[in-house]
Amino acid sequence: MASVLKKDVGFENVPSIKAKTLRINLNPNIYGTFAEIGAGQETARHFFRSGGASGTIAKAMSAYDKDFSDAIYGVEKDGRYVSQARLKTMLSHEMNLMEERISRENQPDRLFFSYANTVATIDFSKRYKGHGWVGIRFQLDQSQKEFDEIIMHVRFKQNEARLQQETLGIMGVNLIYGAFYKFDKPRKLIKYLYDHIDKDTVEIDMVNFSGPNFKDVDNRLISLQLIKNDMTDAVMFGPDGNNLLPASVLYKKNILALRGSFRPVTKVNMDMLEKSYDIFIREQTVVEKNTIVVFEITLANLKASGKIDEQDFMDRAKLLCSLGHTVMISKFQEYYRLVEYFNNYTKNRIGLTMGVNNLIDIFDEQYYSHLSGGILEAFGKLFFKDLRVYLYPMKNAETGQIMTSNNIQVHPRMKELYKFFKYNSKVMDIIDYDPEIMDIFSRDVLKKIVNGEGGWEDMLPEGIAEIIKKEGLFQKKVVVQEK
């Protein structure tokens, strides 16, 4: 293996952008192409300016014109140019050309790469801040039959196209450098993407690693790192464990969201979802094929025991994914912030499935003291346009009474406000619930699992108990927070 780590000495742990590009340029093994669309050849420019680029850059191009771009890469099915599909097409096309045009016989030690980005910077009206897809396909060993790949989505926060272009160029350098010199430390690699960049200038809301050198990388944990490192406010991943771009998943969709700890997911959780979904899709404005269901976990919930336990997170994620669901991790402790986030991407119907105790918390003023308009401001955002709350009943542990929207107790100051939203059909009771499972709570199931007790298996959806036992999920002794 012609390791890129050899013949490279004398560089600092946090090198400048020029030092990074020069280190790559002076490495005789690294050789590839740059294809950048939409924001200029900002990344390639750094490599040209640092010197010695002839040893690294086989080709640098920018197909700005759409017809030229289509002539080179073909037409995408959705007709879009700033998309993950377009980026993958670019990476694949450019790497194929490298292999076709560069003889391995003459260049036996060359490690090929193709770097690409397709970006829309801020428009003249400054209504759309701009976003883009950035990626690299590369090899660390000439014998690799499959290339490694890192793909990410960025969302710009700056108000000038020039500044966004400069940020993109620096991040591109950081990505290429990280791919070759930090590939064995993917968590650090994503942190290094912000070298010489202020986090307030750009958001990374999706990263996926793939290929032989990343076979042990779980992209769900990478998503978690984006949240932990304040790179974004929310991340999503699908049943296959790969990270998804929230904007693409949620765009113009009807959204039904269920928040919980799912530690582990229980029959009650699934009954809440199934019964609220049946109501949701019967709403006049909801088209089922244009509807997405999201299981959401807040970062605060993941920190219930004081700090984020990554194994505990993965245990929850595996079970939800095994049931075929899309999972969202967010920093939105308050429901109104979650709804605000959804409203960034859709104007269609939004539904929140929750239990009685969650609804009571929503009407607690203490959660809104940081807002100048207090609870009224929060509710103006929460019940914006087409939002509905689908309320799952709760049995009072002391009296056995079934609590619904008709008999819950909110603070006396909130009664009139509650009545307003209740009688304007913003809160809808789930009435066909399963009364046989109302005594099931995730915290009780978890206690039994960690204490090695029996009798919890029937409290979970079909197949979940088997997965927990087979993979030893939730076996670690943890402090279970009482609620």
Secondary structure, DSSP 8 states (H G I E B T S, - for coil): ---TTTT--S--SS--HHHHHHHHHT-TTEEEEEEEESS-SHHHHHHHHHS-GGGTEEEEE---SHHHHHHHH---TT--SSSHHHHHHHHHHHHHHHHHHS-TTT-TT-EEEEEEEEEEE--TTSSS-EEEEEEEEE-SSTT-SS-EEEEEEEEE--S-HHHHHHHHHHHHHHHHHHHHHSTT-HHHHHHHTTTT--TTTEEEEEEEEESGGGTT--HHHHHHHHHHTTS-SEEEE-TTS-EE-HHHHHTT-EEEEEE---TT--HHHHHHHHHHHHHHTTSTT--GGGEEEEEEEEHHHHTTTSS--HHHHHHHHHHHHHTT-EEEEES--SHHHHHHHHHTT--S-EEEEEEHHHHHHHT-GGGGTTSTTHHHHHHHHHT-TTEEEEEE-EE-TTT--EE-TTT----GGGHHHHHHHHTTTSEEE--S--GGGTT--HHHHHHHHHTT-SS-GGGS-TTHHHHHHHHTTT-S-------
